[in-house]
Every structure is written in C-alpha cells, then in structure tokens.
Amino acid sequence: MKWEIDSEQDKRIYEVLKDIKSDDYMVALEKWEQILKERLEFPFEVEVVDSDSHIIQVGNKLRVHGIEMIDDLHGIIVTVRKGRKKYAFELCLLEVLEDNAEMKQLVDDYSVWFANR
C-alpha cells in the first residue's frame, strides 16, 4: 500500500503497509487488527477525542476491553465500557491515556493512517 514517508510516524505506518496492495483496504485493516491484538495490553484507559454519539461524547474516559470487529466504513471497532455498560466504538476516535508509550504510539499511528487512507 502506498504511503508517503515524511516523518518517523510515516515510517512506522509504512512498515505495516509495505506488503499490501494499494487498493486492498480490507487487508490493510486486517493487518492493523493483527498488530494491535499482538501489542496492545487489554484493558486500557482511553479518552474520546471525536464522537457523533449522544451516549459516548468527546472527553469521556472509557476502558477498552478488546477488538470486536473490522468495519469497512468505520475501521477497527473496539469494545469499550462506560460505567457498567459495554459499547462498540471506533478505535480511531480514541486516545490512549495509559503511561505505555508504545500503546499510545500504536493507536495514534493507526488513527493517522485511518484518517488519511
């Protein structure tokens, strides 16, 4: 998959996509899912940075419990908990709050790729 390299983040994103055909969006999402499942430590705390939902709003702090599915329109969907209720929510709209720099970077890399795909 084609990706311009202008920064360290671009290099990391390219490493994920380098063996994927440029028009194979679902394969790229599957690759991201695989990497995220391998490297993220569930559960972890996040903050909502964008939302159209009236239930989950910008600024809400949630706990991510796992990857639920891949959606061709919304990308990687994670299971989050708000209070006692569970919801499905787009990973690209979340920011990691944990002290784990690798997890923060990985989710941010995915979100940047998803926003610019």
Number of C-alpha atoms within 10 A of each C-alpha: 16 13 16 9 12 8 9 9 16 15 15 15 20 18 11 16 20 14 11 16 12 14 10 10 15 14 15 21 19 15 15 23 19 12 14 18 13 9 11 17 13 12 14 17 18 21 17 20 14 16 16 8 9 7 9 17 14 15 13 15 21 23 20 24 16 18 21 16 15 17 12 10 6 13 23 24 19 21 19 26 18 14 9 5 7 14 14 16 23 22 24 23 18 25 21 23 16 12 9 12 10 12 19 16 15 20 20 19 18 23 20 15 18 16 10 8 12
